[in-house]
Amino acid sequence: MKKIQIILFLFIGVACIAQEHPSLTLTSAGVELIRSELGTIPLFDQALDEARKEVDAEIDLGVIVPIPKDMAGGYTHQRHKRNFFILQKAGNLYQITQEEKYAKYVRESLMAYAKMYPTLPLHPTNKSYATGKIFWQCLNDANWLVYVSQAYDCVYNYLSEEERAHLEKDLFRPFAEFLSIGNPKFFNRIHNHSTWANAAVGMIGLVMDDPELIEWSLYGLTDDGIDANEIDNDGGYIKVKGIRKAGFLAQLDYSFAPEGYFTEGPYYLRYAIFPFLVFAKGLHNNKPELDILNYRDGILSKAVNGLLLQTDNQGRFFPLNDALKGMSIEAREIITAVNVMYTYKGEDPKLLSVAKTQNKVLLDETGFAVAKAIKEGKEEKCVQRSVLFGDGKDGTEGGVAVLRADETSLVMKYSAQGMGHGHFDKLSFSLYDDVGEVVQDYGSVRWVNVDQKGGGRYLPENKTFGKQTIGHNTIVVNEQSHYGGSVKRGEKHHPEFYAADISNKSIQMISAKDNNASPGAKLHRSLFLLKDPNFNNPIVIDIYKVISDNVNQYDLPLWFMGHLLSADFEYDRSTESLQTLGKENGYQHLWKEAEGQSKKDQFQITWIGNGKFYTMSSIVDPNDQLMFARLGANDPNFNLRSDPVFIHRKKEAKTATFVNIIESHGTYNRVSERPIDPFSSIDKVELLYDDHAYTLVEIKSKKGDSWKLAIANVDNRLNSKHELQLDNEKVSWKGVYKMFKN
């Protein structure tokens, strides 16, 4: 009898452990720790007070669950979005404060949704490949479930058994099935949308202790009914040895390169990092055998660190691919990333300096740990550095380089396509300094959650311009976008890394090639960031070679940020009427404002932006066309910004070498109305030698100093020796490149 009692006790104990709540993003032990020190940790107490005020105001309004009808930005969309944020906070407040009003509000809200949900058809907008029920797309429905599953977890023990059964039968299980087996093209792919779906189904599965939902979330649907020959133009369906790879673990396997670069770019990782981490927290607490935070050698930790390195001096993410400008480390998702990684991956004191800048923490034990560490003064300064990211599962599908010197950041994108959110911008670059963008990447044509702009969706001009090659700082061959503007073609190819050097404090470089983006043309770009006392700021040296057996037209745009001040060549300005530069591939959106030619073998343009002077000094051939254009043509709804662009065109050429030097050289104070160093310090740029094997460029300053930059174009071995014989001198070096200063 005693043995039976012991076995029964053990069984009951195991059952209690399995049913412990909360256990997703809060734990019972964590809640007890928080309660014991309330009122003593300022940043956490601030978070608690702010949440109280926000949730209390919503409680006063009462439960509001309208019938869905609006696009993003519209009333019903925003109301349901606010509901899931508030419910998650209310659940946490109930656990921390033990005040019943918060649990009651969550219960009443969930009951209202459980009453409405069984009656809901698909959302009436029907404008998504995966239309939702509460929202216009399944993605937002998944957002709802990720947040609300946390609220349900927090009030689980407050609810009666009958109430839980009702909610799970009429709301949560049908909701999870709708996101998964009801929408396999949404659920069973490698994409940020699917990450949200996998996390949503898995998190509610953990709360409900539903093994089937957890299985689907981790490994995908075994029979999704998707024809491999009907993969859409967004890509993201992975097959290995005939087996479809999907689910949360596959997202971790295939979305990230080993260094943590996310194939859709930093803007979308900022968005996806939230479901990655909150589901990881739930798995850490409930499925410790997965060791999820150490999965793939700690890929989530690497992803967070890599994400923080893809920001400018203001903490704003580089707007690669379908990105919106202005998104920064202050985003709620990055607060989550910093709090989780500090708590679970080694208490990195540099993360605390980021948290201090954010001045916000999560209302859970990870936020509490960060706030307490900040109170104790444990933070260390987080210093940005140059970094090379590979792309693709193995890091071999091109990549992204960030070169930094002082407050200058030079970004070169030679990554894989990035699926449906990728742009046709192989070997493009963008440039940033302490005040912001100098040479821009446009990002996407979209106004998120602005109802007047298509309900916040991507606008038509995102496809017709935003993704097109002419909208980026890279070569366009015969006015055709890379890969013909086809995601499917782009997914099959990627640029190839050629060489890099980020260890030299005086000069850094990145070089990559692409032989597939433009059929019949081989592209090779080498970018250098030179720091020298002769220049006020680091300068960019850009050597871009293109080789073809065919006669082509080559356009190299420069999307400079600011107002043109001067050009040292003659041009004709269109003052009464404007014509577009072309009819398709983004050219139809460009007004041609001026065109000219240089009578010299070089030219300069100077512009002012954010109170700074910039000059590009370039080598030019007599027949080259030099054009100024402006965005906004064929844009009936004013969806595009009216940004300026300079285009260097070479017509009827087989091979071409573009050499550009970009220099930040002075400032303008609007208060004192005083310009300082408004003119370039560069006197001459010359191409001393150029063939398929070698390129040698000379730069001369107005003070009489000169620099020669030599690069080997086909031999990237570090121990190779090279030699060039010029008219009066011999130039020799070892390795890929060498800078000689006279």
C-alpha positions in Angstrom: 0.0 0.0 0.0 2.8 2.4 0.9 4.5 1.7 -2.5 1.2 2.5 -4.3 1.0 5.8 -2.3 4.5 6.8 -3.3 3.8 6.1 -7.0 0.6 8.1 -6.8 2.4 11.0 -5.2 5.1 10.9 -7.9 2.4 10.9 -10.6 0.6 13.8 -9.0 3.9 15.7 -8.7 4.7 15.2 -12.3 1.2 16.2 -13.4 1.5 19.4 -11.4 4.9 20.2 -12.9 3.5 19.6 -16.4 0.5 22.0 -15.7 2.5 24.7 -13.9 1.4 28.2 -14.9 2.7 30.7 -15.8 5.5 29.1 -17.7 5.9 30.9 -21.0 7.5 34.3 -20.5 6.9 34.4 -16.8 7.6 31.7 -14.2 6.3 31.2 -10.7 9.9 31.5 -9.3 10.5 34.7 -11.4 7.2 36.2 -10.2 8.1 35.6 -6.5 11.5 37.2 -7.0 10.0 40.3 -8.7 7.4 40.7 -5.9 10.1 40.5 -3.2 11.9 43.6 -4.6 9.1 45.7 -6.0 9.7 49.4 -5.3 13.5 49.0 -5.2 14.4 48.7 -8.9 13.6 52.1 -10.6 13.5 51.0 -14.3 11.3 48.0 -13.6 9.0 50.0 -11.3 8.7 52.5 -14.1 7.6 49.7 -16.5 5.1 48.5 -13.9 3.6 52.0 -13.4 3.3 52.6 -17.1 1.6 49.3 -17.7 -0.8 49.9 -14.8 -1.9 53.3 -16.3 -2.3 51.9 -19.7 -4.2 48.8 -18.7 -6.3 50.5 -16.1 -7.5 53.0 -18.8 -8.5 50.1 -21.0 -10.4 48.4 -18.1 -12.3 51.7 -17.6 -13.4 51.6 -21.3 -14.6 48.0 -20.9 -14.1 45.1 -23.3 -14.2 46.1 -26.9 -14.2 43.3 -29.5 -15.6 44.7 -32.8 -16.5 42.6 -35.9 -13.3 42.8 -38.1 -13.6 44.8 -41.3 -10.7 47.2 -41.7 -7.3 47.1 -43.3 -4.2 47.9 -41.2 -4.5 51.4 -39.9 -8.3 51.2 -39.8 -10.4 51.1 -36.6 -11.1 47.4 -36.1 -7.5 46.5 -37.0 -6.1 48.9 -34.5 -8.6 48.0 -31.9 -7.8 44.2 -32.0 -4.1 45.0 -32.2 -4.4 47.1 -29.1 -6.4 44.4 -27.4 -3.6 41.8 -27.7 -1.0 44.2 -26.4 -3.2 45.1 -23.4 -4.2 41.5 -22.7 -0.5 40.4 -22.5 0.3 43.3 -20.1 -2.8 42.6 -18.0 -1.8 39.0 -17.6 1.6 40.0 -16.4 0.2 42.6 -14.0 -2.1 40.0 -12.5 0.8 37.7 -11.8 3.0 40.5 -10.3 0.5 42.5 -8.4 -2.0 39.7 -7.6 -4.9 42.2 -8.2 -7.9 40.3 -9.5 -9.2 43.1 -11.7 -6.5 42.3 -14.3 -7.3 38.6 -14.4 -11.0 39.4 -14.6 -10.4 41.7 -17.6 -8.4 39.0 -19.4 -11.2 36.5 -18.7 -13.9 38.8 -20.0 -12.0 39.7 -23.1 -11.2 36.0 -23.9 -14.8 35.1 -23.4 -15.8 37.8 -25.8 -13.4 36.5 -28.4 -14.6 32.9 -27.8 -18.1 34.0 -28.5 -17.2 35.9 -31.7 -14.5 33.6 -33.2 -16.7 30.6 -34.2 -18.9 33.0 -36.2 -16.1 34.7 -38.1 -15.7 34.1 -41.9 -12.4 35.1 -43.6 -11.7 38.8 -43.2 -13.7 40.7 -45.8 -10.7 42.5 -47.4 -9.4 39.3 -49.0 -6.2 41.0 -50.1 -3.6 38.6 -48.7 -2.2 35.3 -49.9 -3.3 34.1 -46.5 -6.3 36.1 -45.4 -6.9 36.1 -41.7 -10.1 36.3 -39.6 -9.6 38.9 -37.0 -7.1 40.8 -39.2 -6.7 41.2 -43.0 -3.8 38.7 -43.0 -3.0 35.6 -41.1 0.3 37.2 -40.0 -1.6 39.6 -37.7 -3.8 36.8 -36.5 -0.6 35.0 -35.5 0.6 38.2 -33.7 -2.6 38.1 -31.7 -2.1 34.5 -30.6 1.5 35.0 -29.7 0.5 37.8 -27.3 -2.8 36.4 -26.0 -1.3 32.9 -25.3 0.9 34.7 -22.7 -2.2 36.3 -21.2 -3.9 33.0 -21.0 -0.9 31.4 -19.4 -0.9 34.1 -16.7 -4.6 33.6 -15.8 -4.8 29.9 -16.4 -5.1 29.0 -12.8 -7.6 31.8 -12.1 -10.0 30.4 -14.6 -12.3 27.5 -13.8 -11.9 24.2 -15.5 -15.1 24.8 -17.4 -13.9 28.2 -18.6 -10.6 26.8 -19.8 -12.4 24.0 -21.7 -14.7 26.5 -23.4 -11.9 28.8 -24.4 -9.7 26.0 -25.8 -12.6 24.4 -27.7 -14.2 27.5 -29.2 -11.2 29.8 -29.5 -7.6 28.6 -29.0 -7.7 25.2 -30.7 -9.7 26.4 -33.8 -7.4 29.5 -33.9 -4.3 27.3 -33.9 -5.7 25.0 -36.6 -6.7 27.9 -38.8 -3.1 29.3 -38.7 -1.6 25.8 -39.5 -3.6 23.1 -41.3 -6.0 25.8 -42.5 -3.2 27.9 -44.1 -0.3 25.6 -45.0 1.3 28.0 -47.4 1.4 30.5 -44.6 2.6 28.0 -41.9 4.9 25.6 -43.8 7.6 27.8 -45.2 10.8 29.5 -44.2 9.7 33.2 -43.8 9.2 35.7 -41.0 5.4 35.2 -41.5 5.8 31.5 -40.7 8.0 32.2 -37.7 5.1 34.1 -36.2 2.7 31.3 -37.1 5.0 28.6 -35.7 5.5 30.5 -32.4 1.8 31.2 -32.1 0.7 27.6 -32.5 3.6 26.4 -30.3 3.0 28.8 -27.5 -0.7 28.1 -27.2 0.2 24.4 -27.5 2.5 24.8 -24.5 -0.2 26.5 -22.4 -2.8 23.9 -23.3 -0.3 21.1 -23.0 -1.3 20.0 -26.5 1.4 17.7 -28.0 0.0 17.8 -31.5 0.2 21.6 -31.7 3.7 21.6 -30.3 4.8 19.0 -32.8 3.4 21.1 -35.7 5.0 24.2 -34.4 8.5 22.7 -34.1 8.6 20.5 -37.2 5.9 21.8 -39.5 3.0 19.9 -41.1 3.9 16.5 -42.4 1.3 16.7 -45.2 0.7 20.3 -46.2 -0.8 19.6 -49.7 1.5 22.2 -51.3 2.7 21.2 -54.8 6.4 21.7 -55.1 5.8 23.0 -58.6 3.5 25.7 -57.4 5.9 27.6 -55.2 4.9 31.3 -55.3 7.2 34.2 -56.2 8.0 34.8 -52.5 10.1 31.6 -52.2 10.8 30.2 -48.8 9.8 26.5 -49.4 12.8 24.3 -48.6 13.2 20.7 -49.5 16.0 18.5 -48.4 16.2 14.9 -49.9 12.6 15.2 -50.8 11.4 16.2 -47.4 9.8 19.6 -46.8 11.6 21.5 -44.2 9.3 23.7 -42.1 8.5 24.6 -38.5 10.3 26.6 -35.9 13.5 24.5 -35.9 13.8 24.8 -39.6 13.3 28.6 -39.3 16.4 28.5 -37.1 18.3 26.3 -39.6 17.5 28.1 -42.8 16.8 31.7 -42.0 20.2 32.5 -40.5 23.8 32.4 -41.6 26.2 31.0 -39.0 27.2 34.6 -37.9 23.5 35.4 -37.3 22.6 37.4 -40.5 18.9 37.0 -41.3 18.3 36.4 -45.0 15.4 38.9 -45.2 17.5 41.7 -43.7 17.8 43.5 -40.4 14.4 45.3 -40.6 12.6 41.9 -40.8 14.7 40.3 -38.2 13.8 43.1 -35.9 10.2 42.1 -36.5 10.8 38.3 -36.4 13.1 38.3 -33.4 10.1 38.7 -31.1 8.4 35.4 -31.9 11.8 33.7 -32.1 12.6 34.8 -28.6 9.3 34.6 -26.8 8.7 31.1 -28.1 12.3 30.2 -27.2 11.6 31.4 -23.6 8.5 29.1 -23.5 10.5 26.2 -24.8 13.3 26.9 -22.4 10.9 26.7 -19.5 8.8 23.8 -20.7 11.0 21.8 -23.0 14.5 22.1 -21.5 15.6 19.0 -23.4 15.6 21.0 -26.6 18.2 23.3 -25.2 16.8 25.9 -27.6 18.9 28.8 -26.6 22.0 26.9 -27.5 20.5 25.5 -30.8 22.9 25.8 -33.8 25.7 27.0 -31.6 23.5 29.7 -30.0 22.2 31.1 -33.3 19.6 33.3 -31.5 22.2 35.0 -29.5 24.3 35.6 -32.6 21.3 36.9 -34.4 20.7 39.5 -31.7 24.3 40.6 -31.6 24.4 40.8 -35.4 21.2 42.8 -35.4 22.7 45.4 -33.1 25.7 45.7 -35.4 23.5 46.5 -38.4 22.6 50.0 -37.1 23.9 53.5 -37.8 25.1 56.0 -35.2 21.6 56.8 -34.1 20.8 53.1 -33.6 18.6 53.0 -36.7 18.7 49.8 -38.8 20.2 49.9 -42.2 17.1 49.8 -44.5 18.1 46.8 -46.7 15.4 45.0 -48.7 11.8 45.8 -47.9 12.6 48.0 -44.9 11.1 51.2 -43.6 13.5 53.9 -42.4 13.6 55.1 -38.9 13.2 51.6 -37.2 15.7 51.5 -34.4 16.9 49.7 -31.3 14.2 51.4 -29.4 11.6 49.1 -31.0 9.7 46.9 -28.6 11.1 43.8 -30.3 14.7 44.9 -29.6 13.8 45.6 -25.9 12.7 41.9 -25.8 15.9 40.8 -27.6 18.2 42.7 -25.2 16.3 41.6 -22.0 16.2 37.9 -23.0 19.7 37.6 -24.2 21.2 39.4 -21.2 19.3 37.1 -18.8 19.8 33.8 -20.6 23.1 34.1 -22.4 25.8 35.3 -20.1 24.8 38.7 -18.7 26.7 40.7 -21.3 27.3 44.1 -19.7 27.3 45.8 -23.2 23.7 44.8 -23.6 22.9 46.9 -20.6 24.2 50.0 -22.2 21.7 49.3 -25.1 18.9 48.8 -22.5 19.9 52.0 -20.8 19.5 53.9 -24.1 16.1 52.2 -24.6 15.1 53.2 -21.0 12.5 50.5 -21.0 12.4 46.9 -19.9 10.0 44.0 -20.1 7.4 43.3 -17.4 8.9 39.9 -16.6 11.9 38.3 -14.9 14.2 39.2 -17.8 13.3 42.8 -17.7 13.7 42.7 -13.9 17.2 41.2 -14.2 18.2 44.0 -16.7 16.7 46.8 -14.6 18.4 45.4 -11.4 21.8 45.2 -13.2 21.5 48.8 -14.5 20.7 49.9 -11.0 23.9 48.2 -9.8 25.9 50.0 -12.5 27.0 46.9 -14.3 26.7 48.3 -17.9 29.6 48.8 -20.2 29.7 50.9 -23.4 28.6 49.0 -26.5 31.0 50.1 -29.3 30.1 49.5 -32.9 32.7 47.8 -35.1 33.3 46.6 -38.6 31.8 43.3 -39.4 31.3 40.8 -42.2 28.2 38.7 -42.4 27.8 35.7 -44.6 24.3 34.9 -46.0 22.6 31.5 -46.4 22.4 28.5 -44.1 26.2 27.9 -44.4 27.2 31.6 -44.8 28.4 30.9 -48.3 25.7 32.7 -50.3 27.3 36.2 -50.5 26.8 38.5 -47.5 26.7 42.0 -46.1 29.7 44.0 -45.0 29.7 47.0 -42.6 32.9 49.0 -42.6 33.3 51.6 -39.8 35.8 54.3 -39.2 35.2 57.0 -36.7 31.5 57.9 -37.2 31.3 56.7 -40.8 29.6 53.5 -41.8 29.9 52.0 -45.2 27.5 49.1 -46.0 27.9 46.8 -49.0 25.2 44.4 -49.9 26.2 41.3 -51.8 23.8 38.9 -50.2 21.4 36.3 -51.5 18.0 37.4 -52.8 16.3 37.4 -49.4 13.1 35.8 -50.7 10.0 37.9 -51.4 11.3 40.8 -49.4 14.6 40.9 -51.2 15.5 43.6 -53.7 17.3 43.4 -57.0 20.4 45.2 -55.8 23.4 43.1 -56.1 26.7 44.8 -55.1 24.9 47.9 -53.9 26.1 50.2 -51.1 24.9 52.9 -48.8 26.8 55.4 -46.6 26.1 56.9 -43.2 27.9 59.3 -40.9 27.2 60.8 -37.5 24.1 62.8 -38.7 22.5 60.1 -40.9 22.3 59.0 -44.5 24.9 60.3 -47.0 24.1 57.9 -49.8 20.8 56.1 -49.3 19.2 52.8 -49.8 15.5 53.7 -50.5 14.0 50.9 -48.5 10.4 50.0 -49.3 7.5 52.0 -50.7 5.1 51.5 -47.8 3.4 53.4 -45.0 2.9 50.9 -42.2 -0.5 51.2 -40.5 -1.4 54.4 -42.4 -4.9 53.8 -43.5 -4.8 56.4 -46.3 -1.8 54.6 -47.9 -3.4 51.3 -48.9 -4.2 50.3 -45.4 -0.5 50.0 -44.6 0.3 47.4 -47.3 3.2 47.5 -49.7 2.2 50.0 -52.4 2.3 49.2 -56.2 5.4 51.3 -56.6 7.3 49.0 -54.2 7.4 46.5 -57.1 7.7 48.9 -59.9 10.5 51.0 -58.3 11.5 50.1 -54.7 12.7 46.6 -55.6 14.2 47.6 -59.0 17.9 47.9 -59.5 17.9 51.6 -60.7 16.6 52.4 -57.2 19.9 51.3 -55.7 23.5 52.3 -55.9 24.7 49.6 -58.3 25.1 49.0 -62.0 22.1 48.6 -64.2 22.8 46.9 -67.6 20.6 47.9 -70.5 18.0 49.3 -68.1 17.2 45.8 -67.0 16.9 44.9 -63.3 19.0 42.1 -61.8 17.7 38.6 -62.5 15.1 40.2 -64.7 13.2 41.2 -61.6 12.4 37.6 -60.9 12.6 36.3 -57.3 12.7 32.7 -58.5 15.8 33.5 -60.6 17.3 35.5 -57.8 16.8 32.6 -55.3 19.0 30.4 -57.6 22.0 32.7 -57.6 24.0 35.0 -55.3 27.1 37.2 -55.6 30.4 35.7 -54.6 32.7 37.1 -51.9 36.1 38.1 -53.3 38.1 39.7 -50.5 37.9 41.8 -47.4 40.1 43.5 -44.8 38.5 45.0 -41.7 41.5 44.7 -39.4 43.5 47.7 -40.8 42.7 50.9 -38.9 43.8 53.1 -41.8 42.1 51.4 -44.7 39.4 48.8 -44.8 38.0 47.0 -47.9 35.3 44.7 -49.2 35.1 43.2 -52.6 32.6 40.9 -54.3 31.6 39.7 -57.7 28.4 38.7 -59.5 28.2 36.8 -62.9 24.5 36.1 -62.9 22.6 39.2 -62.0 22.8 40.7 -65.5 23.1 38.0 -68.2 26.3 38.3 -70.2 27.9 40.8 -67.9 30.4 40.1 -65.1 30.2 42.6 -62.2 33.1 43.2 -59.7 32.9 45.9 -57.0 35.6 46.9 -54.5 34.9 49.4 -51.8 37.5 51.0 -49.6 37.1 53.2 -46.5 40.3 55.3 -46.0 41.1 57.1 -42.9 43.9 59.7 -43.3 44.9 62.9 -41.5 44.7 64.8 -44.9 41.0 64.3 -44.9 38.5 65.7 -42.4 36.6 62.5 -42.4 37.1 58.9 -43.8 36.7 58.8 -47.5 35.1 56.1 -49.7 37.0 54.8 -52.7 34.7 52.8 -55.1 36.1 50.8 -58.0 33.4 49.1 -60.0 34.3 46.9 -63.0 32.0 45.4 -65.6 33.1 43.0 -68.3 31.0 41.7 -71.2 31.4 40.2 -74.6 28.4 42.3 -75.7 28.0 46.0 -76.3 25.8 47.3 -73.5 24.6 50.4 -71.7 25.8 50.8 -68.1 24.1 53.1 -65.6 25.6 53.7 -62.2 23.2 55.7 -60.0 24.2 57.6 -56.8 21.2 58.3 -54.5 22.8 61.2 -52.7 20.9 62.6 -49.7 20.7 66.4 -49.8 20.6 69.3 -52.1 22.9 69.6 -55.1 25.3 72.6 -54.8 27.5 72.4 -57.9 28.8 70.2 -60.7 32.0 71.1 -62.5 30.7 70.1 -66.0 28.2 71.7 -68.3 24.7 70.4 -68.4 21.3 71.3 -69.8 18.6 71.7 -67.2 15.0 70.9 -68.1 13.2 74.0 -66.8 9.8 73.9 -68.6 8.9 70.3 -69.1 10.1 66.9 -67.9 10.5 63.5 -69.5 10.9 60.1 -67.9 14.2 58.2 -68.2 12.5 55.1 -69.5 9.3 53.1 -69.6 9.9 50.2 -67.2 12.1 48.6 -64.5 11.9 51.7 -62.3 13.0 54.1 -65.0 9.4 55.2 -65.6 9.4 56.7 -62.1 12.4 59.0 -62.7 12.0 62.6 -64.1 15.1 63.6 -66.1 16.1 67.0 -64.8 19.4 67.6 -66.4 22.0 66.0 -68.7 25.6 66.9 -69.5 29.1 65.8 -70.4 32.5 66.5 -69.0 35.3 67.9 -71.2 37.8 66.6 -68.7 38.8 63.1 -67.7 37.2 63.6 -64.3 34.2 65.4 -62.7 33.0 66.5 -59.3 29.5 67.0 -57.9 29.0 68.6 -54.5 25.9 68.5 -52.3 24.8 69.5 -48.8 22.8 67.4 -46.4 22.1 67.6 -42.7 24.5 70.6 -42.4 27.4 68.8 -44.1 29.2 69.2 -47.4 29.9 66.1 -49.6 31.7 65.7 -52.9 32.0 62.8 -55.3 35.1 62.9 -57.5 34.9 60.5 -60.5 36.8 59.4 -63.6 34.9 59.9 -66.8 35.2 59.3 -70.5 34.3 61.9 -73.1 31.2 60.2 -74.4 29.8 59.4 -71.0 26.4 60.9 -70.1 26.0 62.6 -66.7 22.4 62.9 -65.6 20.4 64.3 -62.7 17.0 62.9 -62.1 14.3 62.9 -59.5 11.9 60.3 -58.2 8.2 60.9 -58.7 7.1 60.2 -62.3 4.1 58.0 -62.9 3.2 58.2 -59.3 -0.4 59.3 -59.3 -1.0 58.9 -55.5 2.3 60.5 -54.3 3.5 57.3 -52.8 7.2 57.9 -53.6 9.5 60.4 -52.0 10.9 63.1 -54.4 14.5 62.1 -53.9 17.3 63.2 -56.2 19.7 60.8 -58.0 22.8 61.3 -60.1 23.4 58.7 -62.9 26.7 58.1 -64.7 25.9 56.4 -68.0 28.3 54.6 -70.4 26.8 53.7 -73.7 27.9 51.2 -76.3 30.6 49.7 -74.1 31.7 46.1 -73.5 34.0 46.7 -70.5 33.9 49.7 -68.2 35.5 50.7 -64.9 33.8 53.3 -62.7 36.0 55.0 -60.1 34.3 57.3 -57.5 35.7 59.0 -54.4 33.1 60.2 -51.9 34.3 62.7 -49.4 32.7 64.5 -46.4 34.7 67.7 -46.0 32.9 70.5 -44.2 30.0 71.8 -42.3 27.4 74.6 -42.4 26.0 76.2 -39.3 22.6 77.7 -39.9 22.7 79.9 -36.9 26.0 81.6 -37.6 25.4 81.1 -41.4 29.1 80.1 -41.7 30.3 77.4 -44.1 33.5 75.6 -43.0 35.5 73.7 -45.7 32.7 73.8 -48.3 35.1 72.6 -51.1 36.6 69.3 -51.8 40.2 68.7 -50.8 40.7 66.3 -53.8 42.4 67.7 -56.8 42.8 64.8 -59.2 41.6 61.2 -59.6 43.3 59.1 -62.3 43.1 55.6 -63.6 46.8 54.8 -64.0 46.4 51.1 -65.1 43.3 49.0 -65.7 42.8 45.5 -67.3 41.1 42.3 -66.3 43.9 41.4 -63.9 44.8 44.7 -62.2 43.5 48.2 -61.5 45.6 51.1 -60.2 44.1 54.4 -59.1 45.8 57.5 -58.0 44.3 60.2 -55.8 45.9 63.6 -55.4 44.9 66.3 -52.9 45.1 70.0 -53.3 47.8 70.1 -50.7 50.1 68.0 -53.0 49.7 64.6 -51.2 49.0 61.6 -53.3 47.9 58.0 -52.8 48.0 55.0 -55.2 45.6 52.1 -54.7 46.4 48.9 -56.5 44.1 45.9 -56.6 44.3 42.4 -58.1 41.1 41.6 -59.8 41.4 37.9 -60.4 43.8 36.6 -57.7 42.5 36.9 -54.2 45.2 34.9 -52.4 46.8 36.7 -49.6 50.3 35.4 -50.3 50.3 36.2 -54.0 52.9 38.7 -55.2 52.0 41.3 -57.9 53.9 43.7 -60.0 52.9 46.5 -62.5 55.4 48.3 -64.7 54.3 51.9 -65.4 56.1 54.4 -67.6 58.4 55.7 -64.9 58.0 53.3 -62.0 57.4 49.8 -60.9 54.5 49.1 -58.5 54.7 45.8 -56.5 52.7 44.4 -53.6 51.6 41.2 -51.9 48.0 40.3 -51.3 44.8 41.4 -52.9 45.4 45.2 -52.6 47.9 47.8 -51.4 47.6 51.5 -50.7 50.8 53.5 -51.4 51.1 57.0 -50.0 53.6 59.5 -51.4 
